[in-house]
Amino acid sequence: MSEDGSEAGSNGSGLISCPDSDADTGPFGAPPSALEGEAEDLMVSQQVVLFVEMLEDAYEALLQREITPEVVPGTTAVLIRFPVPGPVRAVLRCEDRLLLFIKFEHRPGGWAVPRVSLAPSQERDFSVVTQFWRSQAQPPSTDQTTLCYTKALLLAIANDMDVAFLMDRPGLAAERVRDRISVQDENFAGVFRMPMDVKKVDVEVAEIVGEAMGVMGGRMVRNAVLRAVDVVEGNLRRLGERCYLCGTRHRPQPEVPVPLPCCNYLCRFRSCNTMYVNLYSEIKSRPLVVQLLMRLAHSAISSYRAEIIFTPTPPGLEMRSLQMLFSQLPTVEDMSACENEASIKAAIQEQGKRTRESSSTTVELSSCNSSLYKLLWWIIMNIPNYISEVPLDEHPAIMEEIQSHPVEGGTPLDTAGSLPPSIRAFKITSHLTSLNRTFLELRALHGSAYAFHGSPQENWYSLLKHGMRNMSDEGDYRVHGAAHGKGVYLARSYRKALRYASGELSIVGVVEVVKMPQLGQWDKGWCIVVPEAECISIKYILVEGSKL
């Protein structure tokens, strides 16, 4: 009997099969006459025999882990219900079990990398599996965000399968990983300035391979079914710990265990095809953050330096059209009154329609509506850091934290007790993988202190996206001079940094600086010039201005 009480077939080993409603079908749900020939039938039959033998070897171990595979009769495919940890259940909105379809294929030399999906293979009509799926194995949720998280999980599983099933050929496994983090398309190469330094790539590849093995607890079992199960269970257990596209570990870990891309430009660009931002939930939970990001992005797009400080642009949208589109977006206040994602889209469409009618533009309606939604999605999704507003009642704690760890000679906020009421504070949780990893390692060794960085409003979207970098040699990026040498310029006091924070919003970053032995050499009197971006990280941003 299957879990729902229906009759199930048995292969003689105790393994439960899917209900078979059509005894006249062939091994892939098609009539035997549809097979290409006796040779193929024999090859499939041999694979099935090997597959059943492998399952028999793994069956007891699977039962001990409370896993009961349900074999698709006459094939090398299996449906497995995996236990889902509590926090992951909340993200995927599924029950305590997640049902996955795993298709194995035996090739000369052993079992190939299996394919994992939430639905039957589309290569042929798996009528038995399809019927089973429709009766008891619907996807965990119809919510778009949840489905995208599930899709991201499957991508991460597929990437780890690549490594796990090629460990006896480490060169090929590394090559597969290298393909994922390098640009193969010349259209991407121009945007992302790749290929990267070979030595750096080799280090990154080795780390990603190590992380993939860590998912399996560092062990390597010979049985292909158990190996695949280890990969799936490991990804469920460590959901959100790594970039789901390349496999690089996030440092620090995201506050919520959801699949996220890393800060690699290519991963963030590719995430457009898989990831999804629920604008409704973002606006409801972080309205002021969404409003801030919209203001900063608009400042960047409106700048004469837009081609430099707002790149890459949303896929399919050119810079010259972005400013026109921005004028058609509704306000956060209007969108906050919406009741769901559909009404957010309707509000965007209505506001765009009114704006186009008043300006007599000839832009196609459907195309423009799609572009408006894509632009707002991109503004939020394109920031690899998690930004949260600090409640007013927590401002004294921020003051105490900053005042107690100033750089030498610093006069942190030139104010006592609490932040002025005119200042809004936002906390930045960095997910900038490579820079932040080094920063955390250096901070653990040397400790840190706080300084300040002021910059024009138009620069802050890029600063939140890319982090603080030494751009002294990049003439197009540099706004002010470099009188005290090359590096990132930091002030000891908030008021000093505020002088450089021009725009409708005056924004100053509270920057954590590693107290490196050479910190004294970086001290230039009124400022500190840090040449190494790995030694600094934005902890908070303080925003003054009535138009936020």
Long-range contacts (C-beta under 8 A, 24 or more apart in sequence): 2-70, 3-68, 3-81, 3-136, 4-135, 4-136, 8-70, 9-73, 11-52, 11-71, 11-73, 13-52, 13-55, 13-56, 13-59, 14-59, 15-52, 15-55, 15-56, 15-59, 15-69, 15-70, 15-71, 16-68, 16-69, 16-70, 16-71, 17-70, 17-71, 17-72, 17-73, 18-70, 18-71, 18-72, 18-73, 18-79, 18-128, 18-129, 18-132, 19-128, 19-131, 19-132, 19-135, 20-73, 20-128, 21-127, 21-128, 21-131, 22-127, 22-128, 25-127, 25-128, 26-74, 27-73, 27-74, 27-75, 28-74, 28-75, 28-124, 28-125, 28-126, 29-124, 29-125, 29-126, 29-127, 29-128, 29-129, 29-130, 30-124, 30-125, 44-74, 44-75, 46-106, 47-76, 47-105, 47-106, 48-74, 48-75, 48-76, 50-106, 51-76, 51-104, 51-106, 54-111, 54-223, 54-224, 54-225, 55-225, 57-223, 58-223, 58-225, 58-226, 58-229, 61-223, 61-226, 62-225, 62-226, 62-229, 65-229, 65-233, 67-229, 69-225, 70-132, 72-126, 72-128, 72-129, 73-128, 75-103, 75-126, 76-103, 76-104, 76-105, 76-106, 77-101, 77-102, 77-103, 77-104, 77-121, 77-126, 77-129, 78-102, 78-104, 78-225, 79-129, 79-132, 79-137, 80-229, 80-232, 82-229, 82-232, 82-233, 82-236, 83-233, 83-236, 84-236, 85-236, 85-237, 85-239, 87-239, 87-257, 88-236, 88-239, 88-257, 91-146, 91-149, 91-239, 91-240, 91-256, 91-257, 91-258, 92-140, 92-141, 92-146, 92-149, 92-150, 92-153, 93-140, 93-141, 93-143, 93-146, 94-140, 94-141, 95-140, 98-140, 98-236, 99-137, 100-232, 101-129, 101-133, 102-228, 102-232, 104-224, 104-225, 104-228, 110-168, 110-224, 111-165, 111-224, 112-165, 113-161, 113-162, 113-165, 113-166, 114-161, 114-165, 114-224, 114-228, 115-158, 116-154, 116-157, 116-158, 116-161, 116-228, 116-232, 117-154, 118-150, 118-154, 143-278, 144-276, 144-278, 144-341, 145-276, 145-277, 145-278, 145-281, 147-276, 148-274, 148-275, 148-276, 149-258, 149-259, 151-274, 152-244, 152-259, 152-274, 152-275, 153-235, 153-236, 153-239, 153-244, 153-259, 155-244, 155-245, 155-274, 156-235, 156-242, 156-244, 156-247, 156-259, 157-231, 157-232, 157-235, 159-212, 159-244, 159-245, 159-246, 159-247, 160-212, 160-215, 160-216, 160-231, 160-234, 160-235, 160-247, 161-228, 161-231, 162-212, 163-208, 163-209, 163-212, 163-213, 163-247, 164-212, 164-213, 164-216, 164-220, 164-227, 164-228, 164-230, 164-231, 165-224, 165-227, 167-213, 167-220, 170-209, 173-209, 174-205, 174-206, 174-209, 177-205, 177-208, 177-209, 177-246, 177-247, 178-205, 180-208, 180-245, 180-246, 180-247, 181-205, 181-208, 181-246, 181-248, 181-264, 181-266, 181-267, 183-266, 188-266, 188-269, 191-265, 191-269, 191-311, 191-312, 192-265, 192-266, 192-269, 194-266, 204-248, 207-248, 207-249, 208-246, 208-247, 208-248, 211-242, 211-247, 211-248, 211-249, 212-247, 243-267, 243-433, 244-274, 245-270, 245-271, 245-274, 248-433, 249-433, 250-431, 250-433, 251-431, 251-433, 251-436, 251-437, 251-440, 252-429, 252-430, 252-431, 252-436, 252-440, 254-386, 254-429, 254-431, 255-386, 255-429, 260-384, 260-431, 261-384, 262-384, 262-431, 262-433, 263-384, 263-431, 263-432, 263-433, 263-434, 263-435, 263-466, 263-467, 264-433, 265-312, 268-381, 268-382, 268-384, 269-312, 269-315, 271-381, 272-314, 272-315, 272-378, 272-381, 275-381, 277-377, 277-380, 277-381, 278-341, 279-335, 279-341, 279-344, 279-373, 279-376, 279-377, 279-380, 280-338, 280-340, 280-341, 280-343, 280-344, 282-380, 283-332, 283-335, 283-336, 283-338, 283-344, 284-336, 286-387, 286-388, 286-389, 287-332, 287-336, 288-389, 288-424, 288-548, 289-387, 289-388, 289-389, 289-426, 290-332, 290-380, 291-332, 291-548, 292-387, 292-426, 292-543, 292-548, 293-379, 293-380, 293-383, 293-387, 293-461, 293-464, 294-329, 294-332, 294-376, 294-379, 295-457, 295-504, 295-505, 295-547, 295-548, 296-457, 296-458, 296-460, 296-461, 296-464, 297-326, 297-379, 297-461, 298-326, 299-457, 299-458, 299-460, 299-461, 299-503, 299-504, 300-458, 300-459, 300-461, 300-462, 301-326, 302-458, 303-458, 305-458, 305-476, 308-476, 308-477, 309-458, 309-459, 309-461, 309-462, 309-477, 310-461, 310-462, 314-374, 314-375, 314-377, 314-378, 315-374, 316-371, 316-374, 317-371, 317-374, 317-375, 321-371, 322-375, 324-361, 324-363, 325-368, 325-371, 325-372, 325-375, 326-375, 327-355, 328-352, 328-355, 328-356, 328-368, 328-372, 329-372, 329-375, 329-376, 345-369, 345-373, 348-372, 348-373, 348-376, 382-465, 383-464, 383-465, 384-431, 384-432, 384-465, 385-428, 385-429, 385-430, 385-431, 385-432, 385-464, 386-428, 386-429, 386-431, 387-426, 387-427, 387-428, 387-429, 387-464, 388-426, 388-427, 388-429, 389-424, 389-425, 389-426, 389-427, 390-425, 390-426, 390-427, 390-540, 395-419, 395-425, 398-425, 398-540, 401-450, 402-450, 402-510, 402-540, 405-448, 405-449, 405-450, 406-449, 406-450, 406-451, 406-492, 407-449, 407-450, 407-451, 407-490, 407-492, 407-513, 407-519, 407-528, 408-449, 408-519, 408-523, 409-492, 409-523, 410-449, 410-450, 410-451, 410-492, 410-493, 411-492, 411-493, 412-450, 412-452, 412-493, 412-494, 413-493, 413-494, 414-493, 414-494, 414-495, 415-494, 419-542, 422-544, 423-542, 423-543, 423-544, 424-542, 424-543, 424-544, 424-548, 425-540, 425-541, 425-542, 425-543, 426-540, 426-541, 426-543, 427-539, 427-540, 428-464, 428-538, 428-539, 428-540, 428-541, 430-467, 430-537, 430-538, 432-466, 432-467, 435-467, 435-533, 435-534, 435-537, 436-467, 436-537, 438-534, 439-512, 439-514, 439-534, 439-535, 439-536, 439-537, 442-514, 442-516, 442-534, 442-535, 443-512, 443-514, 446-514, 446-515, 446-516, 446-517, 447-514, 447-515, 448-512, 448-513, 448-514, 448-515, 449-512, 449-513, 449-515, 450-510, 450-511, 450-512, 450-513, 450-539, 451-490, 451-491, 451-492, 451-511, 451-513, 451-528, 452-490, 452-491, 452-492, 452-493, 452-494, 452-496, 452-497, 452-508, 452-509, 452-510, 452-511, 453-488, 453-489, 453-490, 453-491, 453-497, 453-508, 453-509, 453-511, 453-538, 454-491, 454-496, 454-497, 454-498, 454-499, 454-500, 454-501, 454-506, 454-507, 454-508, 454-509, 455-479, 455-500, 455-501, 455-507, 455-509, 456-500, 456-501, 456-502, 456-503, 457-501, 457-502, 457-503, 457-504, 457-505, 457-506, 457-507, 458-503, 460-507, 460-541, 463-509, 463-538, 464-538, 464-541, 467-533, 467-537, 467-538, 468-509, 468-511, 468-533, 468-536, 468-537, 468-538, 469-533, 470-530, 470-531, 470-532, 470-533, 484-524, 484-527, 484-529, 485-524, 485-529, 485-531, 486-529, 486-531, 487-522, 487-529, 487-530, 487-531, 487-532, 488-529, 488-530, 488-531, 488-533, 488-536, 489-527, 489-528, 489-529, 490-527, 490-528, 490-529, 490-530, 490-536, 491-526, 491-527, 491-528, 492-526, 492-527, 492-528, 494-542, 496-526, 496-527, 498-544, 503-545, 504-545, 504-547, 505-543, 505-544, 505-545, 505-547, 505-548, 506-543, 506-544, 506-545, 507-541, 507-542, 507-543, 507-544, 508-541, 508-542, 509-538, 509-540, 509-541, 509-542, 510-538, 510-539, 510-540, 510-541, 510-542, 511-536, 511-537, 511-538, 511-539, 512-536, 512-537, 512-538, 512-539
